Amino acid sequence: MKLINNELVEETAEDLAQAETDRADFIAEETAKEEARAAKAALKASAKAKLVAGEALTEEEADTIVL
């Protein structure tokens, strides 16, 4: 049941299916965001390690550096 205009209304199978699809989409988006954050953190760590060691950076690593 869901509340619409202060009235409890029975949810249809379509409503439940849409809610499940929305939940799955949200979880997929959050997972993708977390993976992107982890990849960026790894790239920054790699760039820092290379700078400390005096090695050449890739263009992608150089793009992560903020001066």
PyMOL Python script that loads the backbone (N, CA, C, O; Angstrom):
from pymol import cmd

cmd.read_pdbstr("""\
ATOM      1  N   MET A   1       0.836  -1.175   0.000  1.00  0.00           N
ATOM      2  CA  MET A   1       0.000   0.000   0.000  1.00  0.00           C
ATOM      3  C   MET A   1       0.882   1.240   0.000  1.00  0.00           C
ATOM      4  O   MET A   1       1.988   1.232   0.541  1.00  0.00           O
ATOM      5  N   LYS A   2       0.386   2.286  -0.604  1.00  0.00           N
ATOM      6  CA  LYS A   2       1.100   3.553  -0.622  1.00  0.00           C
ATOM      7  C   LYS A   2       0.131   4.684  -0.288  1.00  0.00           C
ATOM      8  O   LYS A   2      -1.085   4.558  -0.436  1.00  0.00           O
ATOM      9  N   LEU A   3       0.703   5.772   0.158  1.00  0.00           N
ATOM     10  CA  LEU A   3      -0.087   6.914   0.584  1.00  0.00           C
ATOM     11  C   LEU A   3      -0.154   7.932  -0.548  1.00  0.00           C
ATOM     12  O   LEU A   3       0.873   8.442  -0.995  1.00  0.00           O
ATOM     13  N   ILE A   4      -1.367   8.226  -1.009  1.00  0.00           N
ATOM     14  CA  ILE A   4      -1.589   9.229  -2.049  1.00  0.00           C
ATOM     15  C   ILE A   4      -2.680  10.160  -1.555  1.00  0.00           C
ATOM     16  O   ILE A   4      -3.791   9.724  -1.253  1.00  0.00           O
ATOM     17  N   ASN A   5      -2.358  11.448  -1.474  1.00  0.00           N
ATOM     18  CA  ASN A   5      -3.323  12.448  -0.978  1.00  0.00           C
ATOM     19  C   ASN A   5      -3.920  12.031   0.363  1.00  0.00           C
ATOM     20  O   ASN A   5      -5.129  12.124   0.575  1.00  0.00           O
ATOM     21  N   ASN A   6      -3.060  11.574   1.255  1.00  0.00           N
ATOM     22  CA  ASN A   6      -3.448  11.155   2.594  1.00  0.00           C
ATOM     23  C   ASN A   6      -4.412   9.971   2.611  1.00  0.00           C
ATOM     24  O   ASN A   6      -5.123   9.769   3.595  1.00  0.00           O
ATOM     25  N   GLU A   7      -4.442   9.192   1.538  1.00  0.00           N
ATOM     26  CA  GLU A   7      -5.266   7.991   1.478  1.00  0.00           C
ATOM     27  C   GLU A   7      -4.382   6.803   1.136  1.00  0.00           C
ATOM     28  O   GLU A   7      -3.520   6.894   0.262  1.00  0.00           O
ATOM     29  N   LEU A   8      -4.595   5.703   1.819  1.00  0.00           N
ATOM     30  CA  LEU A   8      -3.862   4.490   1.496  1.00  0.00           C
ATOM     31  C   LEU A   8      -4.480   3.844   0.265  1.00  0.00           C
ATOM     32  O   LEU A   8      -5.686   3.606   0.205  1.00  0.00           O
ATOM     33  N   VAL A   9      -3.624   3.565  -0.716  1.00  0.00           N
ATOM     34  CA  VAL A   9      -4.084   2.991  -1.978  1.00  0.00           C
ATOM     35  C   VAL A   9      -3.305   1.702  -2.218  1.00  0.00           C
ATOM     36  O   VAL A   9      -2.098   1.647  -1.980  1.00  0.00           O
ATOM     37  N   GLU A  10      -3.985   0.685  -2.682  1.00  0.00           N
ATOM     38  CA  GLU A  10      -3.337  -0.596  -2.984  1.00  0.00           C
ATOM     39  C   GLU A  10      -2.431  -0.426  -4.199  1.00  0.00           C
ATOM     40  O   GLU A  10      -2.826   0.165  -5.204  1.00  0.00           O
ATOM     41  N   GLU A  11      -1.221  -0.948  -4.096  1.00  0.00           N
ATOM     42  CA  GLU A  11      -0.292  -0.867  -5.216  1.00  0.00           C
ATOM     43  C   GLU A  11      -0.592  -1.980  -6.217  1.00  0.00           C
ATOM     44  O   GLU A  11      -0.920  -3.105  -5.840  1.00  0.00           O
ATOM     45  N   THR A  12      -0.475  -1.642  -7.493  1.00  0.00           N
ATOM     46  CA  THR A  12      -0.696  -2.641  -8.533  1.00  0.00           C
ATOM     47  C   THR A  12       0.604  -3.394  -8.786  1.00  0.00           C
ATOM     48  O   THR A  12       1.672  -2.986  -8.330  1.00  0.00           O
ATOM     49  N   ALA A  13       0.500  -4.475  -9.504  1.00  0.00           N
ATOM     50  CA  ALA A  13       1.686  -5.248  -9.877  1.00  0.00           C
ATOM     51  C   ALA A  13       2.626  -4.370 -10.707  1.00  0.00           C
ATOM     52  O   ALA A  13       3.848  -4.482 -10.607  1.00  0.00           O
ATOM     53  N   GLU A  14       2.047  -3.511 -11.511  1.00  0.00           N
ATOM     54  CA  GLU A  14       2.842  -2.593 -12.328  1.00  0.00           C
ATOM     55  C   GLU A  14       3.628  -1.621 -11.442  1.00  0.00           C
ATOM     56  O   GLU A  14       4.799  -1.345 -11.700  1.00  0.00           O
ATOM     57  N   ASP A  15       2.979  -1.109 -10.406  1.00  0.00           N
ATOM     58  CA  ASP A  15       3.652  -0.209  -9.459  1.00  0.00           C
ATOM     59  C   ASP A  15       4.817  -0.916  -8.778  1.00  0.00           C
ATOM     60  O   ASP A  15       5.906  -0.354  -8.656  1.00  0.00           O
ATOM     61  N   LEU A  16       4.587  -2.141  -8.339  1.00  0.00           N
ATOM     62  CA  LEU A  16       5.629  -2.905  -7.662  1.00  0.00           C
ATOM     63  C   LEU A  16       6.790  -3.220  -8.601  1.00  0.00           C
ATOM     64  O   LEU A  16       7.953  -3.149  -8.202  1.00  0.00           O
ATOM     65  N   ALA A  17       6.475  -3.566  -9.843  1.00  0.00           N
ATOM     66  CA  ALA A  17       7.521  -3.855 -10.823  1.00  0.00           C
ATOM     67  C   ALA A  17       8.353  -2.608 -11.107  1.00  0.00           C
ATOM     68  O   ALA A  17       9.577  -2.682 -11.214  1.00  0.00           O
ATOM     69  N   GLN A  18       7.684  -1.464 -11.227  1.00  0.00           N
ATOM     70  CA  GLN A  18       8.405  -0.211 -11.476  1.00  0.00           C
ATOM     71  C   GLN A  18       9.292   0.149 -10.295  1.00  0.00           C
ATOM     72  O   GLN A  18      10.415   0.616 -10.483  1.00  0.00           O
ATOM     73  N   ALA A  19       8.799  -0.063  -9.083  1.00  0.00           N
ATOM     74  CA  ALA A  19       9.595   0.228  -7.889  1.00  0.00           C
ATOM     75  C   ALA A  19      10.834  -0.656  -7.853  1.00  0.00           C
ATOM     76  O   ALA A  19      11.918  -0.185  -7.506  1.00  0.00           O
ATOM     77  N   GLU A  20      10.691  -1.918  -8.203  1.00  0.00           N
ATOM     78  CA  GLU A  20      11.829  -2.835  -8.220  1.00  0.00           C
ATOM     79  C   GLU A  20      12.837  -2.425  -9.301  1.00  0.00           C
ATOM     80  O   GLU A  20      14.046  -2.482  -9.077  1.00  0.00           O
ATOM     81  N   THR A  21      12.343  -2.016 -10.458  1.00  0.00           N
ATOM     82  CA  THR A  21      13.217  -1.546 -11.535  1.00  0.00           C
ATOM     83  C   THR A  21      13.965  -0.293 -11.091  1.00  0.00           C
ATOM     84  O   THR A  21      15.164  -0.165 -11.338  1.00  0.00           O
ATOM     85  N   ASP A  22      13.265   0.624 -10.442  1.00  0.00           N
ATOM     86  CA  ASP A  22      13.892   1.854  -9.949  1.00  0.00           C
ATOM     87  C   ASP A  22      14.980   1.544  -8.925  1.00  0.00           C
ATOM     88  O   ASP A  22      16.050   2.152  -8.945  1.00  0.00           O
ATOM     89  N   ARG A  23      14.701   0.599  -8.031  1.00  0.00           N
ATOM     90  CA  ARG A  23      15.704   0.203  -7.028  1.00  0.00           C
ATOM     91  C   ARG A  23      16.938  -0.390  -7.698  1.00  0.00           C
ATOM     92  O   ARG A  23      18.067  -0.053  -7.342  1.00  0.00           O
ATOM     93  N   ALA A  24      16.720  -1.267  -8.661  1.00  0.00           N
ATOM     94  CA  ALA A  24      17.840  -1.903  -9.365  1.00  0.00           C
ATOM     95  C   ALA A  24      18.668  -0.864 -10.116  1.00  0.00           C
ATOM     96  O   ALA A  24      19.898  -0.921 -10.107  1.00  0.00           O
ATOM     97  N   ASP A  25      17.997   0.081 -10.764  1.00  0.00           N
ATOM     98  CA  ASP A  25      18.703   1.155 -11.481  1.00  0.00           C
ATOM     99  C   ASP A  25      19.524   2.003 -10.524  1.00  0.00           C
ATOM    100  O   ASP A  25      20.664   2.358 -10.824  1.00  0.00           O
ATOM    101  N   PHE A  26      18.949   2.326  -9.376  1.00  0.00           N
ATOM    102  CA  PHE A  26      19.651   3.135  -8.384  1.00  0.00           C
ATOM    103  C   PHE A  26      20.896   2.405  -7.889  1.00  0.00           C
ATOM    104  O   PHE A  26      21.968   3.000  -7.786  1.00  0.00           O
ATOM    105  N   ILE A  27      20.755   1.128  -7.585  1.00  0.00           N
ATOM    106  CA  ILE A  27      21.894   0.347  -7.102  1.00  0.00           C
ATOM    107  C   ILE A  27      22.980   0.274  -8.173  1.00  0.00           C
ATOM    108  O   ILE A  27      24.164   0.396  -7.857  1.00  0.00           O
ATOM    109  N   ALA A  28      22.601   0.079  -9.419  1.00  0.00           N
ATOM    110  CA  ALA A  28      23.571   0.016 -10.508  1.00  0.00           C
ATOM    111  C   ALA A  28      24.306   1.346 -10.664  1.00  0.00           C
ATOM    112  O   ALA A  28      25.521   1.366 -10.864  1.00  0.00           O
ATOM    113  N   GLU A  29      23.580   2.447 -10.575  1.00  0.00           N
ATOM    114  CA  GLU A  29      24.201   3.770 -10.685  1.00  0.00           C
ATOM    115  C   GLU A  29      25.174   4.021  -9.537  1.00  0.00           C
ATOM    116  O   GLU A  29      26.280   4.519  -9.749  1.00  0.00           O
ATOM    117  N   GLU A  30      24.759   3.674  -8.324  1.00  0.00           N
ATOM    118  CA  GLU A  30      25.633   3.873  -7.160  1.00  0.00           C
ATOM    119  C   GLU A  30      26.880   3.000  -7.250  1.00  0.00           C
ATOM    120  O   GLU A  30      27.972   3.434  -6.882  1.00  0.00           O
ATOM    121  N   THR A  31      26.722   1.783  -7.733  1.00  0.00           N
ATOM    122  CA  THR A  31      27.865   0.890  -7.909  1.00  0.00           C
ATOM    123  C   THR A  31      28.835   1.466  -8.943  1.00  0.00           C
ATOM    124  O   THR A  31      30.049   1.443  -8.742  1.00  0.00           O
ATOM    125  N   ALA A  32      28.301   1.975 -10.034  1.00  0.00           N
ATOM    126  CA  ALA A  32      29.148   2.568 -11.071  1.00  0.00           C
ATOM    127  C   ALA A  32      29.889   3.796 -10.536  1.00  0.00           C
ATOM    128  O   ALA A  32      31.066   3.993 -10.840  1.00  0.00           O
ATOM    129  N   LYS A  33      29.203   4.618  -9.741  1.00  0.00           N
ATOM    130  CA  LYS A  33      29.850   5.794  -9.152  1.00  0.00           C
ATOM    131  C   LYS A  33      30.974   5.383  -8.213  1.00  0.00           C
ATOM    132  O   LYS A  33      32.049   5.982  -8.229  1.00  0.00           O
ATOM    133  N   GLU A  34      30.731   4.370  -7.400  1.00  0.00           N
ATOM    134  CA  GLU A  34      31.752   3.909  -6.457  1.00  0.00           C
ATOM    135  C   GLU A  34      32.957   3.332  -7.202  1.00  0.00           C
ATOM    136  O   GLU A  34      34.099   3.566  -6.808  1.00  0.00           O
ATOM    137  N   GLU A  35      32.707   2.585  -8.271  1.00  0.00           N
ATOM    138  CA  GLU A  35      33.804   2.038  -9.071  1.00  0.00           C
ATOM    139  C   GLU A  35      34.612   3.156  -9.717  1.00  0.00           C
ATOM    140  O   GLU A  35      35.837   3.069  -9.795  1.00  0.00           O
ATOM    141  N   ALA A  36      33.940   4.201 -10.179  1.00  0.00           N
ATOM    142  CA  ALA A  36      34.637   5.343 -10.781  1.00  0.00           C
ATOM    143  C   ALA A  36      35.485   6.056  -9.737  1.00  0.00           C
ATOM    144  O   ALA A  36      36.616   6.451 -10.021  1.00  0.00           O
ATOM    145  N   ARG A  37      34.944   6.223  -8.520  1.00  0.00           N
ATOM    146  CA  ARG A  37      35.719   6.857  -7.444  1.00  0.00           C
ATOM    147  C   ARG A  37      36.950   6.026  -7.105  1.00  0.00           C
ATOM    148  O   ARG A  37      38.033   6.573  -6.896  1.00  0.00           O
ATOM    149  N   ALA A  38      36.787   4.713  -7.051  1.00  0.00           N
ATOM    150  CA  ALA A  38      37.912   3.828  -6.734  1.00  0.00           C
ATOM    151  C   ALA A  38      38.968   3.870  -7.830  1.00  0.00           C
ATOM    152  O   ALA A  38      40.164   3.875  -7.538  1.00  0.00           O
ATOM    153  N   ALA A  39      38.541   3.902  -9.081  1.00  0.00           N
ATOM    154  CA  ALA A  39      39.484   3.969 -10.200  1.00  0.00           C
ATOM    155  C   ALA A  39      40.257   5.281 -10.173  1.00  0.00           C
ATOM    156  O   ALA A  39      41.461   5.303 -10.431  1.00  0.00           O
ATOM    157  N   LYS A  40      39.562   6.382  -9.860  1.00  0.00           N
ATOM    158  CA  LYS A  40      40.234   7.681  -9.800  1.00  0.00           C
ATOM    159  C   LYS A  40      41.233   7.712  -8.650  1.00  0.00           C
ATOM    160  O   LYS A  40      42.327   8.258  -8.793  1.00  0.00           O
ATOM    161  N   ALA A  41      40.866   7.130  -7.517  1.00  0.00           N
ATOM    162  CA  ALA A  41      41.769   7.091  -6.367  1.00  0.00           C
ATOM    163  C   ALA A  41      43.012   6.268  -6.701  1.00  0.00           C
ATOM    164  O   ALA A  41      44.124   6.640  -6.328  1.00  0.00           O
ATOM    165  N   ALA A  42      42.824   5.159  -7.396  1.00  0.00           N
ATOM    166  CA  ALA A  42      43.958   4.319  -7.789  1.00  0.00           C
ATOM    167  C   ALA A  42      44.856   5.062  -8.765  1.00  0.00           C
ATOM    168  O   ALA A  42      46.081   4.966  -8.678  1.00  0.00           O
ATOM    169  N   LEU A  43      44.267   5.793  -9.681  1.00  0.00           N
ATOM    170  CA  LEU A  43      45.040   6.568 -10.652  1.00  0.00           C
ATOM    171  C   LEU A  43      45.844   7.661  -9.959  1.00  0.00           C
ATOM    172  O   LEU A  43      47.008   7.885 -10.290  1.00  0.00           O
ATOM    173  N   LYS A  44      45.222   8.342  -8.993  1.00  0.00           N
ATOM    174  CA  LYS A  44      45.938   9.370  -8.239  1.00  0.00           C
ATOM    175  C   LYS A  44      47.092   8.767  -7.450  1.00  0.00           C
ATOM    176  O   LYS A  44      48.177   9.345  -7.389  1.00  0.00           O
ATOM    177  N   ALA A  45      46.860   7.611  -6.847  1.00  0.00           N
ATOM    178  CA  ALA A  45      47.912   6.951  -6.083  1.00  0.00           C
ATOM    179  C   ALA A  45      49.072   6.560  -6.991  1.00  0.00           C
ATOM    180  O   ALA A  45      50.235   6.702  -6.614  1.00  0.00           O
ATOM    181  N   SER A  46      48.759   6.071  -8.178  1.00  0.00           N
ATOM    182  CA  SER A  46      49.785   5.699  -9.145  1.00  0.00           C
ATOM    183  C   SER A  46      50.587   6.929  -9.571  1.00  0.00           C
ATOM    184  O   SER A  46      51.814   6.879  -9.663  1.00  0.00           O
ATOM    185  N   ALA A  47      49.889   8.023  -9.828  1.00  0.00           N
ATOM    186  CA  ALA A  47      50.568   9.254 -10.234  1.00  0.00           C
ATOM    187  C   ALA A  47      51.490   9.747  -9.122  1.00  0.00           C
ATOM    188  O   ALA A  47      52.621  10.157  -9.385  1.00  0.00           O
ATOM    189  N   LYS A  48      51.014   9.707  -7.896  1.00  0.00           N
ATOM    190  CA  LYS A  48      51.820  10.163  -6.765  1.00  0.00           C
ATOM    191  C   LYS A  48      53.062   9.292  -6.611  1.00  0.00           C
ATOM    192  O   LYS A  48      54.161   9.804  -6.401  1.00  0.00           O
ATOM    193  N   ALA A  49      52.888   7.980  -6.715  1.00  0.00           N
ATOM    194  CA  ALA A  49      54.019   7.069  -6.579  1.00  0.00           C
ATOM    195  C   ALA A  49      55.059   7.326  -7.664  1.00  0.00           C
ATOM    196  O   ALA A  49      56.261   7.299  -7.401  1.00  0.00           O
ATOM    197  N   LYS A  50      54.590   7.575  -8.882  1.00  0.00           N
ATOM    198  CA  LYS A  50      55.514   7.846  -9.978  1.00  0.00           C
ATOM    199  C   LYS A  50      56.240   9.168  -9.771  1.00  0.00           C
ATOM    200  O   LYS A  50      57.430   9.274 -10.065  1.00  0.00           O
ATOM    201  N   LEU A  51      55.531  10.181  -9.265  1.00  0.00           N
ATOM    202  CA  LEU A  51      56.173  11.468  -9.004  1.00  0.00           C
ATOM    203  C   LEU A  51      57.261  11.324  -7.949  1.00  0.00           C
ATOM    204  O   LEU A  51      58.357  11.866  -8.094  1.00  0.00           O
ATOM    205  N   VAL A  52      56.951  10.595  -6.894  1.00  0.00           N
ATOM    206  CA  VAL A  52      57.912  10.395  -5.818  1.00  0.00           C
ATOM    207  C   VAL A  52      59.136   9.637  -6.339  1.00  0.00           C
ATOM    208  O   VAL A  52      60.266   9.922  -5.942  1.00  0.00           O
ATOM    209  N   ALA A  53      58.902   8.669  -7.231  1.00  0.00           N
ATOM    210  CA  ALA A  53      59.995   7.867  -7.768  1.00  0.00           C
ATOM    211  C   ALA A  53      60.702   8.555  -8.937  1.00  0.00           C
ATOM    212  O   ALA A  53      61.728   8.069  -9.412  1.00  0.00           O
ATOM    213  N   GLY A  54      60.166   9.668  -9.395  1.00  0.00           N
ATOM    214  CA  GLY A  54      60.788  10.395 -10.506  1.00  0.00           C
ATOM    215  C   GLY A  54      60.526   9.765 -11.863  1.00  0.00           C
ATOM    216  O   GLY A  54      61.282   9.994 -12.808  1.00  0.00           O
ATOM    217  N   GLU A  55      59.473   8.981 -11.971  1.00  0.00           N
ATOM    218  CA  GLU A  55      59.125   8.337 -13.237  1.00  0.00           C
ATOM    219  C   GLU A  55      58.167   9.215 -14.031  1.00  0.00           C
ATOM    220  O   GLU A  55      57.499  10.092 -13.483  1.00  0.00           O
ATOM    221  N   ALA A  56      58.117   8.956 -15.345  1.00  0.00           N
ATOM    222  CA  ALA A  56      57.217   9.704 -16.219  1.00  0.00           C
ATOM    223  C   ALA A  56      55.776   9.272 -15.974  1.00  0.00           C
ATOM    224  O   ALA A  56      55.490   8.095 -15.753  1.00  0.00           O
ATOM    225  N   LEU A  57      54.872  10.256 -16.020  1.00  0.00           N
ATOM    226  CA  LEU A  57      53.448   9.979 -15.830  1.00  0.00           C
ATOM    227  C   LEU A  57      52.782   9.741 -17.177  1.00  0.00           C
ATOM    228  O   LEU A  57      53.225  10.256 -18.204  1.00  0.00           O
ATOM    229  N   THR A  58      51.717   8.958 -17.156  1.00  0.00           N
ATOM    230  CA  THR A  58      50.892   8.862 -18.353  1.00  0.00           C
ATOM    231  C   THR A  58      50.069  10.145 -18.444  1.00  0.00           C
ATOM    232  O   THR A  58      49.970  10.894 -17.472  1.00  0.00           O
ATOM    233  N   GLU A  59      49.490  10.393 -19.595  1.00  0.00           N
ATOM    234  CA  GLU A  59      48.671  11.600 -19.752  1.00  0.00           C
ATOM    235  C   GLU A  59      47.479  11.564 -18.797  1.00  0.00           C
ATOM    236  O   GLU A  59      47.100  12.587 -18.227  1.00  0.00           O
ATOM    237  N   GLU A  60      46.899  10.386 -18.630  1.00  0.00           N
ATOM    238  CA  GLU A  60      45.752  10.243 -17.729  1.00  0.00           C
ATOM    239  C   GLU A  60      46.148  10.540 -16.286  1.00  0.00           C
ATOM    240  O   GLU A  60      45.398  11.182 -15.550  1.00  0.00           O
ATOM    241  N   GLU A  61      47.345  10.064 -15.878  1.00  0.00           N
ATOM    242  CA  GLU A  61      47.815  10.354 -14.530  1.00  0.00           C
ATOM    243  C   GLU A  61      48.087  11.847 -14.365  1.00  0.00           C
ATOM    244  O   GLU A  61      47.767  12.428 -13.328  1.00  0.00           O
ATOM    245  N   ALA A  62      48.669  12.457 -15.369  1.00  0.00           N
ATOM    246  CA  ALA A  62      48.965  13.879 -15.305  1.00  0.00           C
ATOM    247  C   ALA A  62      47.684  14.698 -15.182  1.00  0.00           C
ATOM    248  O   ALA A  62      47.670  15.736 -14.519  1.00  0.00           O
ATOM    249  N   ASP A  63      46.623  14.243 -15.807  1.00  0.00           N
ATOM    250  CA  ASP A  63      45.344  14.963 -15.754  1.00  0.00           C
ATOM    251  C   ASP A  63      44.745  14.952 -14.339  1.00  0.00           C
ATOM    252  O   ASP A  63      43.918  15.803 -14.013  1.00  0.00           O
ATOM    253  N   THR A  64      45.153  14.008 -13.511  1.00  0.00           N
ATOM    254  CA  THR A  64      44.588  13.931 -12.153  1.00  0.00           C
ATOM    255  C   THR A  64      45.258  14.905 -11.184  1.00  0.00           C
ATOM    256  O   THR A  64      44.735  15.159 -10.099  1.00  0.00           O
ATOM    257  N   ILE A  65      46.391  15.441 -11.566  1.00  0.00           N
ATOM    258  CA  ILE A  65      47.137  16.312 -10.667  1.00  0.00           C
ATOM    259  C   ILE A  65      46.554  17.714 -10.694  1.00  0.00           C
ATOM    260  O   ILE A  65      46.376  18.302 -11.761  1.00  0.00           O
ATOM    261  N   VAL A  66      46.262  18.239  -9.531  1.00  0.00           N
ATOM    262  CA  VAL A  66      45.762  19.590  -9.402  1.00  0.00           C
ATOM    263  C   VAL A  66      46.837  20.410  -8.737  1.00  0.00           C
ATOM    264  O   VAL A  66      47.251  20.118  -7.616  1.00  0.00           O
ATOM    265  N   LEU A  67      47.288  21.429  -9.421  1.00  0.00           N
ATOM    266  CA  LEU A  67      48.351  22.279  -8.861  1.00  0.00           C
ATOM    267  C   LEU A  67      47.774  23.529  -8.263  1.00  0.00           C
ATOM    268  O   LEU A  67      48.514  24.365  -7.745  1.00  0.00           O
TER     269      LEU A  67
END
""", "prot")
cmd.dss("prot")
cmd.show_as("cartoon", "prot")
cmd.util.cbc("prot")
cmd.orient("prot")
